[in-house]
């Protein structure tokens, strides 16, 4: 709590004035690494903040290097809201000394989020992220506290309605088992009673062994797996080979969305897109 208060104090002091030739933003500037968190920040902060995200759609967050224009933009940030130091901690080096930074995974109260950093790919996680952001923004802008709380409750209501809708999508699927390319969907699967029969790539840069690949084939046969999920822009020889060996279809999911694509232009739209894509494949192949 003391550390958080120190961040808020530093942000407030830093916003009190600007150096020669610098133009002060009318509202706090909030940076996030990925679009879904930026969208949640905008849902909570509304017109009382200016939020942007660093990593564009389709880019690998582990190896992405921002363009000079983005580095300049980060240099004017008041607060950076990251996921996890191992996921997007590299962004810190582009921040000004005055900027506060928070990694959401370190703030999550539930122990269920200890396994991997994909905390936004679950509606329960998104609700907690939104609550954390509301607290952070209230620390920067105390006068907006009530406004942020109202926006938070509106967002929570939307998440509850979406949760019911997604639950209904998977309820009708006969076989709820699938293999994933990367451990991005563990939390989502747990939320809706789905079962992940195997994961091809266990971590960034991981190369699957011949033995592990054979195990996946056996798992697929045992569990009658009909679906393999893979990230939207990933080309994977392992996924293609596993699909050929097992007859499972490939369902392309999107973990970060794209504000320029209508069906994925916001957090709730993105999660609905993924739920629909996965449930349609599971239900079709699980008959």
Secondary structure by P-SEA (a helix, b strand, c coil): caaaaaaaaaaaaaaccccccbbbbccbbbbbccaaaaaaaaaaacccbbbbbccccccccccccccaaaaaaaaaccbbbbccccccccccccccccbbbbbcccccccccccccccccccaaaaaaaaaaaaaaaaaacccaaaaaaaaaaaaaaaaaaaaaaaaaaacccccccccccccccaaaaaaccccccccccccccccccaaaaaaaaaaaaaacccbbbbccccccaaaaaaaaaccbbbbbbbccccccccccccaaaaaaaaaaaaaaaaaaaac
